Every structure is written in C-alpha cells, then in structure tokens.
Amino acid sequence: MKKILFPAFAVLLFSCAAARAVEVHGHRGTRGTRPENTLPAFAEALRAGVDVLEMDMGVTRDDVIVISHEPAITPERCLGPDGKPPEKPLPIRSLTLEEVKKYDCGSLPHPKFPEQVPAPGARIPTLDEVFALVEASTQPAAAKVQFNTETKIFPSQPELTPAPAEFVKLMAGVVKKHGMQRRVILQSFDVRTLKEMKKLVPEIRTSQLTYEELVDIVPALKSAKADIWSPDYTWMTADSIKEAHEAGIQVAPWTLNTPKDWDLAIAEGADAIITDYPAALIEYLKAKKLR
C-alpha cells in the first residue's frame, strides 16, 4: 500500500532537496505534446531544454535499430501508404527499414493526450537519425543532452527481436559511430541486455526498469551492475531510494505527469523524473529552484 507523506516529513525532505537539481527525462520525447518517439517529439523536447531524451528501440528485419515503443506498427498509431491504418499490428522485426518508412506515425491523435500536436508525415526514426538530429540542432540543450534508450525485448516472444547479445551489439555500433558512449543510458526490464552491454561497452550506463514492488531490489541491481534504478513511481519509497543511493545507484522513476507526483519524487530523493510533459516539469522545477 502506498504510504502517506506527512507534511512535516515533506518539508524536511524538500529542504534537503533544495540544493540538488533533478534531471528531466522527456518520455518518448515529449509524448504529452508531440507524437511519441518521432523526430518532432525529440526536437520539441530539445527546445524545452530536457536533460535526457527517453526512447524505445526495436530492430527491423535488416537489423536497423529504430525508435518505437511497440514491437509492431499498430493501427492506433500509424497510417499506411494508402492513408489508412493497417488492418492488424505489423511486427517491426518482420519488415525492412524501407518498409517501416512507408508508415506515417505522426498524424493520428492520441486519445490520452489531447494537448498532443500532430506531426503529419512523421516516420518511425532510426537511432542513427535521432543522434543526427541532436548533432545538427542549434538548441542549447543539444550540446549535452543524454539518451535513455530502452531495449523492447520479450523473452516469451523471441521472434520479435534479435537475441539480447545481438540486439546490444547492433545498438552499440550506432552509439560508437556517433561517439555517444558517455551520453547514452541503456535501460530495460530485461536484465539480459543490461548485462550484455556491460560486457561489450562498460562505459555505457545501464538502468534496470521495474514495474512492481520488489524485495531486496538493491542486491539485484548490484548483481546486474546497474548504474540506475528506474521504478514505476507508484512503487518507489524514500527508504528504497535511500538504500539505492547508499549503494551508489541513482533513481529515475517513471512516468510522472502531475505536480503532485513530481513533488513526491522530489521529496523522496529521486535523481531524475521521467515525464510526458518535460516543458511543464522544467518550469515547475525552476519555480522550486531545482534547476
């Protein structure tokens, strides 16, 4: 059960937090205001001044890393070459990059995000294109923005992705091409990819995603050599964050979209906040002198 944060305790924690900045991760770019995981979303997040661009990765049939939360092109998010949604989800792993690029994934409105501005014609980008966008950007944030990249991999559905080692190898090749090793975080619910990355490119930080309350999470994080713990924010506690910090592990909860939830994360000591509304969170943190 979620604990109650008593006012006196909150005041104490906020006073302790006052001297430290809280990083802002733009979830799927800025999902609240632009179509998720598109170049327009990442460009808008840079304009807002995010510290980190958060995104999800899939792999095409011809082994290109592309940015998509779903492992398939879905009727809910994309339109086909005929201007109509596909009749059923199309696994990205079954399509070449050329085939993936035929779909418009920026035109359809998202029912959960009424503020989202459409980006007609936006295609599913490659990881290479995201790095190129940042490198070409004149926004101040672009010079040092980091990338929180998730491997969307499913142990029970191995046909949807390469094996963990191959997935990581493909991703690392793109990262090295752009010299982004020190600016990239690899996150996943699947610890296999995190362990493979630590063996292949140790300087790339890793983040263990979790979505439920876990007993003794810190030993598991240390075993995986994770640098960051990224829990569902409804399961985080001040004690668990303190324990992670004592082990040298940062904490970046997901996905927090309201001032009430932002306050909770700040009070409990989170190092970063993953949000669908990075511009709003940045202004909120500025008002609290946390940026």
C-alpha positions, 0 to 999 in steps of 0.5 A, a space after each residue: 500500500 502506498 504510504 502517506 507523506 506527512 507534511 512535516 516529513 515533506 518539508 524536511 525532505 524538500 529542504 534537503 532537496 533544495 540544493 540538488 537539481 533533478 534531471 528531466 527525462 522527456 518520455 518518448 520525447 515529449 509524448 504529452 505534446 508531440 507524437 511519441 518517439 518521432 523526430 518532432 517529439 525529440 526536437 520539441 523536447 530539445 527546445 524545452 531544454 530536457 536533460 535526457 531524451 527517453 526512447 524505445 528501440 526495436 530492430 527491423 528485419 535488416 537489423 536497423 535499430 529504430 525508435 518505437 515503443 511497440 514491437 509492431 506498427 499498430 493501427 492506433 498509431 500509424 497510417 499506411 501508404 494508402 492513408 489508412 491504418 493497417 488492418 492488424 499490428 505489423 511486427 517491426 522485426 518482420 519488415 525492412 527499414 524501407 518498409 517501416 518508412 512507408 508508415 506515417 506515425 505522426 498524424 493520428 491523435 492520441 486519445 490520452 493526450 489531447 494537448 498532443 500536436 500532430 506531426 503529419 508525415 512523421 516516420 518511425 526514426 532510426 537511432 542513427 537519425 535521432 543522434 543526427 538530429 541532436 548533432 545538427 540542432 542549434 538548441 542549447 540543450 543539444 550540446 549535452 543532452 543524454 539518451 535513455 534508450 530502452 531495449 523492447 525485448 520479450 523473452 516469451 516472444 523471441 521472434 520479435 527481436 534479435 537475441 539480447 547479445 545481438 540486439 546490444 551489439 547492433 545498438 552499440 555500433 550506432 552509439 560508437 559511430 556517433 561517439 555517444 558512449 558517455 551520453 547514452 543510458 541503456 535501460 530495460 526490464 530485461 536484465 539480459 541486455 543490461 548485462 550484455 552491454 556491460 560486457 561489450 561497452 562498460 562505459 555505457 550506463 545501464 538502468 534496470 526498469 521495474 514495474 512492481 514492488 520488489 524485495 531486496 531490489 538493491 542486491 539485484 541491481 548490484 548483481 546486474 551492475 546497474 548504474 540506475 534504478 528506474 521504478 514505476 513511481 507508484 512503487 518507489 519509497 524514500 527508504 528504497 531510494 535511500 538504500 539505492 543511493 547508499 549503494 551508489 545507484 541513482 533513481 529515475 522513476 517513471 512516468 510522472 505527469 502531475 505536480 503532485 507526483 513530481 513533488 513526491 519524487 522530489 521529496 523522496 530523493 529521486 535523481 531524475 523524473 521521467 515525464 510526458 510533459 518535460 516543458 511543464 516539469 522544467 518550469 515547475 522545477 525552476 519555480 522550486 529552484 531545482 534547476 
